[in-house]
Amino acid sequence: MKSLIDNARSFAATHVADPRNTAAFEALGAGQSPEALFVTCSDSRVVPTLITGARPGELFELRTAGNVVPPYPSAGHPDSPGHPMSEAATIEYAVRVLGVRDIVVCGHSHCGAVGALVRGEDLSAVPAVRDWLEHSVAPDAALRTLTPATEDVAEAVQTHVLAQLERLRAYPCVRERIADGSLTLHAWYYEVHTGVVSAHRPSSDGRAAFGPL
């Protein structure tokens, strides 16, 4: 913790006070206008601003266990809790208030949450995690039918990311912006051990495929 505190103490002097950065930081006081909403896992190995090179004010972030996008809170949705959720509030604010033009859902290799689901791990010791994943990943989800072929659970994570994009498309604010052509969704996969980022593109045979950005 000491190194984190030391860096926090010196941040203003070493970064903000730098003449090359001062004007940019001062402008942040007037508000933010991020280019994209970046939805990813809470995992400490995934650092969105480091991966994308984004500076303060350029990336709006939503981090959840397993980069889950929960169903939009609506009393009429069978999977929705029907009460306010911080994740939905973050998405709605990014799309309707900040006007982001892109949303990235980024999964990552060696994901503990996805790995626990596909391996059927006992999560009774972490009931909040267990309940979050049980609620967030439907019993008939494609993810639950997969057998992890590799330690990095790449196929499972990529399948899961695509399912989160479908969840996003059901959000009223997202659906409206996609319909008028002002919002684009992206599915990414990040390898924590290599730093390589892949993006989803439909393959020639119509199957899902992740390839180089």
CYANA upper distance limits for C-alpha pairs under 8 A (distance plus 0.5 A):
  1 MET  CA      5 ILE  CA      6.83
  2 LYS  CA      6 ASP  CA      6.57
  3 SER  CA      7 ASN  CA      6.67
  4 LEU  CA      8 ALA  CA      6.68
  5 ILE  CA      9 ARG  CA      6.64
  6 ASP  CA     10 SER  CA      6.86
  7 ASN  CA     11 PHE  CA      6.31
  8 ALA  CA     12 ALA  CA      8.47
 10 SER  CA     14 THR  CA      6.40
 11 PHE  CA     15 HIS  CA      6.03
 11 PHE  CA     16 VAL  CA      7.45
 12 ALA  CA     16 VAL  CA      5.29
 12 ALA  CA     17 ALA  CA      6.53
 13 ALA  CA     17 ALA  CA      5.62
 13 ALA  CA     18 ASP  CA      7.81
 14 THR  CA     18 ASP  CA      6.83
 15 HIS  CA     21 ASN  CA      7.25
 16 VAL  CA     21 ASN  CA      6.18
 16 VAL  CA     22 THR  CA      5.75
 16 VAL  CA     25 PHE  CA      6.96
 17 ALA  CA     21 ASN  CA      7.47
 17 ALA  CA     22 THR  CA      6.13
 18 ASP  CA     22 THR  CA      6.51
 19 PRO  CA     23 ALA  CA      8.12
 21 ASN  CA     25 PHE  CA      6.83
 22 THR  CA     26 GLU  CA      6.64
 23 ALA  CA     27 ALA  CA      6.70
 24 ALA  CA     28 LEU  CA      7.25
 25 PHE  CA     29 GLY  CA      7.91
 25 PHE  CA     56 PRO  CA      8.31
 26 GLU  CA     30 ALA  CA      8.40
 27 ALA  CA     31 GLY  CA      7.93
 28 LEU  CA     32 GLN  CA      6.73
 28 LEU  CA     56 PRO  CA      8.46
 28 LEU  CA     57 GLY  CA      7.37
 32 GLN  CA     57 GLY  CA      5.85
 32 GLN  CA     58 GLU  CA      8.26
 32 GLN  CA     98 LEU  CA      8.15
 33 SER  CA     57 GLY  CA      6.79
 33 SER  CA     58 GLU  CA      7.15
 33 SER  CA     98 LEU  CA      6.70
 33 SER  CA     99 GLY  CA      8.38
 33 SER  CA    100 VAL  CA      8.26
 34 PRO  CA     57 GLY  CA      5.96
 34 PRO  CA     58 GLU  CA      4.56
 34 PRO  CA     59 LEU  CA      5.48
 34 PRO  CA     60 PHE  CA      6.48
 34 PRO  CA     98 LEU  CA      7.63
 34 PRO  CA    100 VAL  CA      6.83
 35 GLU  CA     58 GLU  CA      5.98
 35 GLU  CA     59 LEU  CA      6.56
 35 GLU  CA     60 PHE  CA      8.36
 35 GLU  CA    100 VAL  CA      5.94
 35 GLU  CA    101 ARG  CA      6.91
 35 GLU  CA    102 ASP  CA      7.41
 36 ALA  CA     58 GLU  CA      7.71
 36 ALA  CA     59 LEU  CA      5.97
 36 ALA  CA     60 PHE  CA      6.68
 36 ALA  CA    100 VAL  CA      5.54
 36 ALA  CA    101 ARG  CA      6.60
 36 ALA  CA    102 ASP  CA      5.26
 36 ALA  CA    103 ILE  CA      6.02
 36 ALA  CA    104 VAL  CA      7.76
 37 LEU  CA     59 LEU  CA      6.62
 37 LEU  CA     60 PHE  CA      5.18
 37 LEU  CA     61 GLU  CA      6.18
 37 LEU  CA     62 LEU  CA      7.82
 37 LEU  CA     91 ILE  CA      8.18
 37 LEU  CA     94 ALA  CA      7.05
 37 LEU  CA    100 VAL  CA      7.03
 37 LEU  CA    102 ASP  CA      6.94
 37 LEU  CA    103 ILE  CA      5.21
 37 LEU  CA    104 VAL  CA      6.76
 38 PHE  CA     48 PRO  CA      7.88
 38 PHE  CA     59 LEU  CA      7.22
 38 PHE  CA     60 PHE  CA      6.57
 38 PHE  CA     61 GLU  CA      5.34
 38 PHE  CA     62 LEU  CA      6.68
 38 PHE  CA    103 ILE  CA      6.44
 38 PHE  CA    104 VAL  CA      5.37
 38 PHE  CA    105 VAL  CA      6.69
 38 PHE  CA    106 CYS  CA      7.85
 39 VAL  CA     61 GLU  CA      6.49
 39 VAL  CA     62 LEU  CA      5.24
 39 VAL  CA     63 ARG  CA      6.36
 39 VAL  CA     64 THR  CA      8.37
 39 VAL  CA     67 ASN  CA      6.84
 39 VAL  CA    103 ILE  CA      7.89
 39 VAL  CA    104 VAL  CA      6.42
 39 VAL  CA    105 VAL  CA      5.18
 39 VAL  CA    106 CYS  CA      6.65
 40 THR  CA     46 VAL  CA      8.42
 40 THR  CA     61 GLU  CA      8.33
 40 THR  CA     62 LEU  CA      6.95
 40 THR  CA     63 ARG  CA      5.56
 40 THR  CA     64 THR  CA      7.07
 40 THR  CA     66 GLY  CA      7.97
 40 THR  CA     67 ASN  CA      4.95
 40 THR  CA     68 VAL  CA      8.33
 40 THR  CA    105 VAL  CA      6.40
 40 THR  CA    106 CYS  CA      5.48
 40 THR  CA    107 GLY  CA      6.60
 41 CYS  CA     46 VAL  CA      7.78
 41 CYS  CA     63 ARG  CA      5.64
 41 CYS  CA     64 THR  CA      5.59
 41 CYS  CA     65 ALA  CA      5.88
 41 CYS  CA     66 GLY  CA      5.52
 41 CYS  CA     67 ASN  CA      4.58
 41 CYS  CA     68 VAL  CA      8.12
 41 CYS  CA    106 CYS  CA      8.13
 41 CYS  CA    107 GLY  CA      7.26
 41 CYS  CA    108 HIS  CA      8.24
 42 SER  CA     46 VAL  CA      8.07
 42 SER  CA     63 ARG  CA      5.54
 42 SER  CA     64 THR  CA      5.74
 42 SER  CA     65 ALA  CA      5.96
 42 SER  CA     66 GLY  CA      7.74
 42 SER  CA     67 ASN  CA      7.74
 43 ASP  CA     65 ALA  CA      8.09
 43 ASP  CA    111 CYS  CA      8.37
 45 ARG  CA    192 VAL  CA      6.87
 46 VAL  CA     51 ILE  CA      8.44
 46 VAL  CA    108 HIS  CA      8.05
 46 VAL  CA    192 VAL  CA      7.52
 47 VAL  CA     51 ILE  CA      6.68
 48 PRO  CA     52 THR  CA      6.54
 48 PRO  CA     54 ALA  CA      8.38
 49 THR  CA     53 GLY  CA      5.82
 49 THR  CA     54 ALA  CA      5.33
 49 THR  CA     55 ARG  CA      7.45
 49 THR  CA     59 LEU  CA      7.90
 50 LEU  CA     54 ALA  CA      7.59
 51 ILE  CA    195 GLY  CA      8.37
 54 ALA  CA     58 GLU  CA      6.24
 54 ALA  CA     59 LEU  CA      6.87
 55 ARG  CA     59 LEU  CA      8.05
 60 PHE  CA     94 ALA  CA      7.67
 62 LEU  CA     87 GLU  CA      7.57
 62 LEU  CA     90 THR  CA      7.40
 62 LEU  CA     91 ILE  CA      8.30
 63 ARG  CA     67 ASN  CA      6.81
 64 THR  CA     68 VAL  CA      6.46
 64 THR  CA     69 VAL  CA      8.49
 65 ALA  CA    113 ALA  CA      7.22
 65 ALA  CA    129 VAL  CA      8.35
 66 GLY  CA    107 GLY  CA      8.15
 66 GLY  CA    111 CYS  CA      7.52
 66 GLY  CA    112 GLY  CA      8.04
 66 GLY  CA    113 ALA  CA      5.61
 66 GLY  CA    114 VAL  CA      6.84
 67 ASN  CA    105 VAL  CA      7.87
 67 ASN  CA    106 CYS  CA      7.74
 67 ASN  CA    107 GLY  CA      6.96
 67 ASN  CA    161 VAL  CA      8.27
 68 VAL  CA    136 SER  CA      7.29
 68 VAL  CA    164 GLN  CA      6.97
 69 VAL  CA     87 GLU  CA      7.69
 69 VAL  CA     88 ALA  CA      8.50
 69 VAL  CA    136 SER  CA      8.18
 69 VAL  CA    164 GLN  CA      5.99
 69 VAL  CA    167 ARG  CA      6.93
 69 VAL  CA    168 LEU  CA      7.46
 70 PRO  CA     80 SER  CA      8.26
 70 PRO  CA     87 GLU  CA      7.74
 70 PRO  CA     88 ALA  CA      7.87
 70 PRO  CA    136 SER  CA      6.36
 70 PRO  CA    167 ARG  CA      7.61
 71 PRO  CA     77 HIS  CA      8.39
 71 PRO  CA     79 ASP  CA      7.07
 71 PRO  CA     80 SER  CA      5.93
 71 PRO  CA    136 SER  CA      8.31
 71 PRO  CA    167 ARG  CA      6.65
 71 PRO  CA    170 ALA  CA      8.31
 71 PRO  CA    171 TYR  CA      8.36
 72 TYR  CA     77 HIS  CA      8.44
 72 TYR  CA     80 SER  CA      6.93
 72 TYR  CA     88 ALA  CA      6.70
 72 TYR  CA    167 ARG  CA      8.42
 72 TYR  CA    170 ALA  CA      7.72
 72 TYR  CA    171 TYR  CA      6.24
 73 PRO  CA     77 HIS  CA      8.07
 73 PRO  CA     80 SER  CA      5.75
 73 PRO  CA     81 PRO  CA      6.60
 73 PRO  CA     82 GLY  CA      5.30
 73 PRO  CA     83 HIS  CA      6.33
 73 PRO  CA     84 PRO  CA      6.78
 73 PRO  CA     85 MET  CA      7.46
 73 PRO  CA     88 ALA  CA      7.76
 74 SER  CA     80 SER  CA      6.46
 74 SER  CA     81 PRO  CA      7.86
 74 SER  CA     82 GLY  CA      5.30
 74 SER  CA     83 HIS  CA      7.87
 75 ALA  CA     80 SER  CA      7.37
 75 ALA  CA     81 PRO  CA      7.92
 75 ALA  CA     82 GLY  CA      5.09
 75 ALA  CA     83 HIS  CA      8.44
 76 GLY  CA     80 SER  CA      8.34
 76 GLY  CA     82 GLY  CA      8.39
 77 HIS  CA     82 GLY  CA      8.28
 79 ASP  CA    135 HIS  CA      8.12
 84 PRO  CA     88 ALA  CA      8.10
 84 PRO  CA     89 ALA  CA      8.11
 85 MET  CA     89 ALA  CA      6.75
 86 SER  CA     90 THR  CA      6.61
 87 GLU  CA     91 ILE  CA      6.89
 88 ALA  CA     92 GLU  CA      6.55
 89 ALA  CA     93 TYR  CA      6.48
 90 THR  CA     94 ALA  CA      6.65
 91 ILE  CA     95 VAL  CA      6.72
 92 GLU  CA     96 ARG  CA      6.25
 92 GLU  CA     97 VAL  CA      8.12
 92 GLU  CA    173 CYS  CA      6.86
 92 GLU  CA    174 VAL  CA      8.43
 93 TYR  CA     97 VAL  CA      5.57
 93 TYR  CA     98 LEU  CA      6.91
 94 ALA  CA     98 LEU  CA      5.38
 94 ALA  CA     99 GLY  CA      6.60
 94 ALA  CA    100 VAL  CA      6.46
 95 VAL  CA     99 GLY  CA      5.34
 95 VAL  CA    100 VAL  CA      5.99
 95 VAL  CA    101 ARG  CA      8.24
 95 VAL  CA    173 CYS  CA      7.06
 95 VAL  CA    174 VAL  CA      7.35
 95 VAL  CA    177 ARG  CA      8.50
 96 ARG  CA    173 CYS  CA      7.09
100 VAL  CA    183 LEU  CA      7.88
101 ARG  CA    182 SER  CA      6.53
101 ARG  CA    183 LEU  CA      5.12
101 ARG  CA    184 THR  CA      6.85
102 ASP  CA    183 LEU  CA      5.97
102 ASP  CA    184 THR  CA      5.33
102 ASP  CA    185 LEU  CA      6.34
102 ASP  CA    186 HIS  CA      7.94
103 ILE  CA    183 LEU  CA      8.11
103 ILE  CA    184 THR  CA      6.91
103 ILE  CA    185 LEU  CA      5.43
103 ILE  CA    186 HIS  CA      6.62
104 VAL  CA    185 LEU  CA      6.52
104 VAL  CA    186 HIS  CA      5.16
104 VAL  CA    187 ALA  CA      6.41
104 VAL  CA    188 TRP  CA      7.39
105 VAL  CA    161 VAL  CA      6.93
105 VAL  CA    164 GLN  CA      7.83
105 VAL  CA    165 LEU  CA      7.55
105 VAL  CA    185 LEU  CA      8.35
105 VAL  CA    186 HIS  CA      6.74
105 VAL  CA    187 ALA  CA      5.61
105 VAL  CA    188 TRP  CA      6.60
106 CYS  CA    161 VAL  CA      7.34
106 CYS  CA    187 ALA  CA      6.53
106 CYS  CA    188 TRP  CA      4.98
106 CYS  CA    189 TYR  CA      5.96
106 CYS  CA    190 TYR  CA      7.36
107 GLY  CA    111 CYS  CA      8.32
107 GLY  CA    157 VAL  CA      6.54
107 GLY  CA    158 GLN  CA      7.30
107 GLY  CA    160 HIS  CA      8.43
107 GLY  CA    161 VAL  CA      6.47
107 GLY  CA    188 TRP  CA      6.80
107 GLY  CA    189 TYR  CA      5.40
107 GLY  CA    190 TYR  CA      6.73
108 HIS  CA    154 ALA  CA      8.25
108 HIS  CA    157 VAL  CA      7.28
108 HIS  CA    189 TYR  CA      5.85
108 HIS  CA    190 TYR  CA      5.03
108 HIS  CA    191 GLU  CA      6.22
108 HIS  CA    192 VAL  CA      7.15
109 SER  CA    152 ASP  CA      5.38
109 SER  CA    153 VAL  CA      6.91
109 SER  CA    154 ALA  CA      6.29
109 SER  CA    157 VAL  CA      7.64
109 SER  CA    189 TYR  CA      7.93
109 SER  CA    190 TYR  CA      6.80
109 SER  CA    191 GLU  CA      5.49
109 SER  CA    192 VAL  CA      6.50
110 HIS  CA    115 GLY  CA      7.68
110 HIS  CA    151 GLU  CA      7.20
110 HIS  CA    152 ASP  CA      4.72
110 HIS  CA    153 VAL  CA      6.60
110 HIS  CA    154 ALA  CA      8.15
110 HIS  CA    192 VAL  CA      8.15
111 CYS  CA    115 GLY  CA      6.38
111 CYS  CA    152 ASP  CA      7.79
111 CYS  CA    153 VAL  CA      7.79
111 CYS  CA    157 VAL  CA      7.84
112 GLY  CA    116 ALA  CA      6.46
113 ALA  CA    117 LEU  CA      7.02
113 ALA  CA    133 LEU  CA      8.10
114 VAL  CA    118 VAL  CA      6.86
114 VAL  CA    153 VAL  CA      8.12
114 VAL  CA    156 ALA  CA      7.42
114 VAL  CA    157 VAL  CA      6.81
114 VAL  CA    160 HIS  CA      8.31
115 GLY  CA    119 ARG  CA      6.42
115 GLY  CA    148 PRO  CA      8.25
115 GLY  CA    153 VAL  CA      6.85
115 GLY  CA    156 ALA  CA      8.42
116 ALA  CA    120 GLY  CA      6.27
116 ALA  CA    121 GLU  CA      5.46
116 ALA  CA    122 ASP  CA      8.38
116 ALA  CA    123 LEU  CA      8.46
117 LEU  CA    121 GLU  CA      7.11
117 LEU  CA    133 LEU  CA      8.40
117 LEU  CA    143 LEU  CA      8.47
117 LEU  CA    144 ARG  CA      7.22
118 VAL  CA    143 LEU  CA      7.43
118 VAL  CA    144 ARG  CA      6.24
118 VAL  CA    145 THR  CA      8.06
118 VAL  CA    146 LEU  CA      6.77
118 VAL  CA    147 THR  CA      6.70
118 VAL  CA    148 PRO  CA      6.98
118 VAL  CA    156 ALA  CA      7.91
119 ARG  CA    147 THR  CA      7.76
119 ARG  CA    148 PRO  CA      7.56
123 LEU  CA    127 PRO  CA      6.95
123 LEU  CA    129 VAL  CA      7.77
123 LEU  CA    130 ARG  CA      5.94
124 SER  CA    130 ARG  CA      7.41
126 VAL  CA    130 ARG  CA      6.74
127 PRO  CA    131 ASP  CA      6.44
128 ALA  CA    132 TRP  CA      6.54
129 VAL  CA    133 LEU  CA      6.73
130 ARG  CA    134 GLU  CA      6.55
131 ASP  CA    135 HIS  CA      6.44
132 TRP  CA    136 SER  CA      6.45
133 LEU  CA    137 VAL  CA      6.29
134 GLU  CA    138 ALA  CA      7.55
134 GLU  CA    139 PRO  CA      8.31
137 VAL  CA    141 ALA  CA      6.90
139 PRO  CA    144 ARG  CA      7.68
140 ASP  CA    144 ARG  CA      7.47
141 ALA  CA    145 THR  CA      7.88
142 ALA  CA    146 LEU  CA      7.55
142 ALA  CA    159 THR  CA      7.79
143 LEU  CA    156 ALA  CA      6.30
143 LEU  CA    159 THR  CA      6.73
143 LEU  CA    160 HIS  CA      6.60
146 LEU  CA    156 ALA  CA      7.08
148 PRO  CA    153 VAL  CA      5.99
148 PRO  CA    155 GLU  CA      8.16
148 PRO  CA    156 ALA  CA      7.54
149 ALA  CA    153 VAL  CA      7.36
150 THR  CA    154 ALA  CA      7.72
153 VAL  CA    157 VAL  CA      6.67
154 ALA  CA    158 GLN  CA      6.62
155 GLU  CA    159 THR  CA      6.63
156 ALA  CA    160 HIS  CA      6.59
157 VAL  CA    161 VAL  CA      6.65
157 VAL  CA    189 TYR  CA      8.26
158 GLN  CA    162 LEU  CA      6.93
158 GLN  CA    188 TRP  CA      8.44
158 GLN  CA    189 TYR  CA      7.06
158 GLN  CA    210 PHE  CA      8.33
159 THR  CA    163 ALA  CA      6.95
160 HIS  CA    164 GLN  CA      6.94
161 VAL  CA    165 LEU  CA      7.06
161 VAL  CA    187 ALA  CA      6.81
161 VAL  CA    188 TRP  CA      8.10
162 LEU  CA    166 GLU  CA      7.08
162 LEU  CA    187 ALA  CA      6.98
163 ALA  CA    167 ARG  CA      6.95
164 GLN  CA    168 LEU  CA      6.78
165 LEU  CA    169 ARG  CA      6.85
165 LEU  CA    185 LEU  CA      7.64
165 LEU  CA    186 HIS  CA      8.32
165 LEU  CA    187 ALA  CA      7.72
166 GLU  CA    170 ALA  CA      7.26
167 ARG  CA    171 TYR  CA      7.66
168 LEU  CA    174 VAL  CA      7.07
168 LEU  CA    175 ARG  CA      8.47
169 ARG  CA    174 VAL  CA      6.36
169 ARG  CA    175 ARG  CA      5.85
170 ALA  CA    174 VAL  CA      7.75
170 ALA  CA    175 ARG  CA      6.80
171 TYR  CA    175 ARG  CA      6.48
172 PRO  CA    176 GLU  CA      6.61
173 CYS  CA    177 ARG  CA      6.87
174 VAL  CA    178 ILE  CA      6.60
174 VAL  CA    183 LEU  CA      7.92
175 ARG  CA    179 ALA  CA      6.62
176 GLU  CA    180 ASP  CA      6.98
177 ARG  CA    181 GLY  CA      6.72
177 ARG  CA    182 SER  CA      5.83
177 ARG  CA    183 LEU  CA      5.77
178 ILE  CA    182 SER  CA      6.53
178 ILE  CA    183 LEU  CA      5.46
178 ILE  CA    184 THR  CA      7.04
186 HIS  CA    199 ALA  CA      7.80
186 HIS  CA    200 HIS  CA      7.80
187 ALA  CA    199 ALA  CA      6.23
187 ALA  CA    200 HIS  CA      5.94
188 TRP  CA    197 VAL  CA      7.18
188 TRP  CA    198 SER  CA      6.02
188 TRP  CA    199 ALA  CA      4.95
188 TRP  CA    200 HIS  CA      6.84
188 TRP  CA    210 PHE  CA      8.34
189 TYR  CA    197 VAL  CA      6.14
189 TYR  CA    198 SER  CA      5.58
189 TYR  CA    199 ALA  CA      6.82
189 TYR  CA    210 PHE  CA      8.16
190 TYR  CA    195 GLY  CA      7.09
190 TYR  CA    196 VAL  CA      6.39
190 TYR  CA    197 VAL  CA      5.03
190 TYR  CA    198 SER  CA      6.97
191 GLU  CA    195 GLY  CA      5.83
191 GLU  CA    196 VAL  CA      5.90
191 GLU  CA    197 VAL  CA      7.00
192 VAL  CA    196 VAL  CA      8.26
197 VAL  CA    212 PRO  CA      7.16
197 VAL  CA    213 LEU  CA      7.14
198 SER  CA    210 PHE  CA      6.19
198 SER  CA    211 GLY  CA      5.45
198 SER  CA    212 PRO  CA      5.12
198 SER  CA    213 LEU  CA      5.90
199 ALA  CA    210 PHE  CA      5.61
199 ALA  CA    211 GLY  CA      5.98
199 ALA  CA    212 PRO  CA      6.65
199 ALA  CA    213 LEU  CA      5.92
200 HIS  CA    208 ALA  CA      7.48
200 HIS  CA    209 ALA  CA      6.06
200 HIS  CA    210 PHE  CA      4.73
200 HIS  CA    211 GLY  CA      6.94
201 ARG  CA    208 ALA  CA      7.14
201 ARG  CA    209 ALA  CA      6.03
201 ARG  CA    210 PHE  CA      6.56
201 ARG  CA    211 GLY  CA      7.74
202 PRO  CA    206 GLY  CA      6.27
202 PRO  CA    207 ARG  CA      6.47
202 PRO  CA    208 ALA  CA      5.64
202 PRO  CA    209 ALA  CA      6.25
203 SER  CA    207 ARG  CA      5.94
203 SER  CA    208 ALA  CA      6.63
203 SER  CA    209 ALA  CA      6.19
